[in-house]
Amino acid sequence: MGEEVKLIGSIQSLFSFRIEWALKLKGVEYEYIKEDVRNKSPLIFKYNPVHKKVPVLVHGGKPLPESLVILEYIDETWKDCPLLPEDPYERAMARFWAKYCDEKIWQAYMAEGEEKEKAMGPALESLAFLEKEIKGKKFFGGEKIGFLDLAVGWIPHWLNVLEEVGSMKLLDAEKFPSLHEWAENFIQIPPVKECIPPREELVSYFHSALIYLRSLSANKP
């Protein structure tokens, strides 16, 4: 696979980092193109005209958006260090829970008042599933990092930021001890640790983002 690989990402996008981790674990050389999600460049409109979001993987001049889709593409294109399980059922469940956790935890972060209480239920449910899945394991993928590890790999660093900004508490060490232990270990893995952005930058960004997103919601007819 000698074709040029580029990753258009952002420090402001927690979904960009899962792609970086996957490329590093696979030993794929790539060019990282930094995008400011608050002041988007023409490049992002060119390569992702539908959603206009990062991350975008460009492989051999062909762009691919959506982080979970990109993860699967990387796994199918570069065969070393497989990410998805071999068993079809386990593969399907890894995909399902990756998407579910993204959606439900994000909704809890955005919600306010009574809606936040409602949104907290599914978010905690997703963490309860992860707690059950990781119990007795080093990684969700077993002894090696897998698809679900990368998909929920933002939890150790970013969830704490979302909890602070969104005025909520989800990852309780007493309630989810195995998940908490996994989070502490995952963030220390060299390919993961070297990509972690400064916490204060994330707090500032997500605070501004939350105000903006809630204003959009309030102005909906």
C-alpha positions in Angstrom: 0.0 0.0 0.0 2.4 2.7 -1.3 -0.3 5.3 -2.0 -0.1 8.6 -0.1 -2.1 8.8 3.1 -3.4 12.0 4.6 -5.5 12.6 7.7 -7.4 15.8 8.0 -8.1 16.2 11.7 -8.3 18.6 14.6 -7.3 18.9 18.2 -10.9 20.0 18.8 -12.3 16.7 17.4 -12.2 13.7 19.7 -13.1 11.5 16.8 -9.9 12.4 14.9 -7.7 10.8 17.5 -9.1 7.3 17.0 -7.9 7.5 13.4 -4.4 8.6 14.4 -4.2 5.8 16.9 -5.3 3.2 14.3 -2.7 4.4 11.8 0.1 4.4 14.3 -0.8 0.9 15.6 -0.9 -0.3 12.0 2.5 1.3 11.2 1.0 3.4 8.4 2.9 6.5 7.5 0.6 9.5 7.0 0.6 13.3 6.7 -1.5 15.1 9.3 -3.3 18.2 8.1 -4.6 20.3 11.0 -8.1 21.8 10.6 -9.7 24.4 12.7 -13.3 23.3 13.1 -14.4 26.8 14.1 -12.9 28.3 10.9 -13.1 25.7 8.3 -10.7 25.7 5.3 -11.6 25.1 1.7 -9.9 21.7 2.0 -12.6 20.3 4.3 -15.4 21.5 1.9 -13.5 19.8 -0.9 -13.0 16.4 0.8 -16.1 16.2 2.9 -18.8 18.3 1.0 -21.7 16.4 2.7 -20.9 16.8 6.4 -18.0 19.3 6.3 -16.5 17.7 9.3 -13.3 16.1 10.4 -11.8 13.5 10.4 -11.3 12.8 6.8 -8.9 10.1 5.5 -7.5 10.7 2.1 -5.9 7.6 0.6 -4.4 7.8 -2.9 -6.4 10.9 -3.5 -9.7 9.3 -2.4 -11.4 10.9 0.6 -13.3 9.0 3.2 -15.3 10.7 6.0 -16.9 9.5 9.3 -14.5 8.1 11.9 -16.0 4.7 12.5 -16.2 4.1 8.7 -12.6 5.2 8.4 -11.5 2.7 11.2 -13.1 -0.2 9.3 -11.4 1.0 6.1 -8.0 1.1 7.8 -8.5 -2.4 9.2 -9.5 -3.8 5.8 -6.8 -2.0 3.9 -3.8 -2.6 6.2 -4.1 -6.2 7.5 -1.4 -6.1 10.2 -2.7 -5.8 13.8 -6.3 -6.6 13.0 -8.8 -4.4 14.9 -12.2 -6.1 14.4 -12.9 -9.6 15.8 -12.9 -12.5 13.5 -16.3 -13.8 14.7 -19.1 -12.1 12.7 -21.4 -11.6 15.8 -18.6 -10.0 17.8 -17.7 -7.8 14.8 -21.3 -6.6 14.6 -21.6 -6.0 18.3 -18.3 -4.0 18.3 -19.7 -1.8 15.6 -23.1 -1.4 17.4 -21.6 -0.4 20.8 -19.1 2.0 19.2 -21.8 3.9 17.5 -24.2 3.7 20.5 -21.6 5.1 23.0 -20.8 8.0 20.7 -24.4 9.0 20.4 -25.6 8.5 23.9 -22.8 10.1 25.8 -22.7 13.0 23.5 -26.5 13.6 24.0 -26.0 13.6 27.8 -23.3 16.3 27.4 -25.6 18.5 25.3 -28.8 18.2 27.3 -30.1 20.5 30.0 -32.5 20.2 32.9 -35.0 17.4 32.7 -33.7 16.4 29.3 -30.2 15.8 30.9 -31.7 13.4 33.4 -33.3 11.4 30.6 -30.2 11.5 28.5 -28.0 10.2 31.4 -29.8 6.9 31.5 -28.7 5.7 28.0 -25.2 7.1 28.6 -24.9 5.1 31.8 -26.3 2.1 30.1 -23.5 2.3 27.5 -20.9 2.5 30.2 -22.5 -0.5 32.1 -22.1 -2.5 28.9 -18.5 -1.5 28.5 -17.9 -2.4 32.2 -19.3 -5.9 31.6 -17.3 -6.4 28.4 -13.9 -5.3 29.8 -14.2 -7.2 33.1 -11.3 -9.6 33.3 -9.7 -8.4 30.1 -6.7 -6.2 29.3 -8.4 -4.6 26.3 -11.9 -5.0 24.6 -10.0 -6.8 21.8 -8.5 -9.2 24.3 -4.7 -9.1 24.8 -4.4 -6.5 22.0 -6.1 -3.2 21.3 -9.1 -3.7 19.1 -11.8 -1.7 17.2 -13.9 -1.0 20.3 -10.8 0.1 22.3 -10.1 2.8 19.7 -13.8 3.7 19.2 -14.2 4.4 22.9 -10.6 5.4 23.5 -11.7 9.1 23.9 -13.3 8.2 27.3 -10.2 8.3 29.4 -9.3 11.9 28.6 -12.3 13.5 26.9 -15.1 12.2 29.0 -13.8 13.9 32.1 -13.8 17.2 30.1 -17.4 16.6 28.9 -18.4 15.8 32.5 -17.0 19.1 33.7 -18.4 21.2 30.9 -21.7 19.4 30.8 -22.2 19.4 34.6 -22.6 15.7 34.9 -20.8 12.6 36.3 -20.8 9.3 34.3 -17.6 7.4 34.8 -17.6 6.6 38.5 -14.6 4.5 39.6 -16.7 2.6 42.2 -19.5 1.9 39.9 -17.4 1.0 36.9 -14.1 -0.3 38.4 -13.0 -2.4 35.4 -13.7 0.3 32.9 -11.9 2.9 35.0 -8.9 0.6 35.2 -8.9 0.1 31.4 -9.2 3.9 30.9 -6.2 4.5 33.2 -4.1 1.9 31.3 -5.2 2.8 27.8 -4.2 6.4 28.0 -0.6 5.4 28.9 -0.1 3.4 25.7 2.7 5.3 23.8 0.8 5.7 20.5 -2.2 7.0 22.5 -0.4 9.1 25.0 1.7 11.0 22.4 -1.5 12.3 20.7 -3.3 13.5 23.8 -4.1 17.2 23.6 -3.8 19.6 26.6 -6.9 19.4 28.8 -7.3 23.1 29.2 -7.6 23.6 25.4 -10.4 20.9 25.4 -12.3 22.5 28.2 -12.2 25.9 26.5 -13.3 24.4 23.2 -16.1 22.2 24.5 -17.5 25.0 26.7 -17.8 27.3 23.7 -19.2 24.5 21.6 -21.9 23.6 24.2 -23.1 27.2 24.3 -23.2 27.3 20.5 -25.0 24.0 20.1 -27.6 24.8 22.8 -28.3 28.2 21.1 -29.0 26.3 17.9 -31.3 24.0 19.6 -33.2 26.8 21.4 -33.7 28.6 18.1 -35.2 25.7 16.3 -38.9 26.3 15.3 
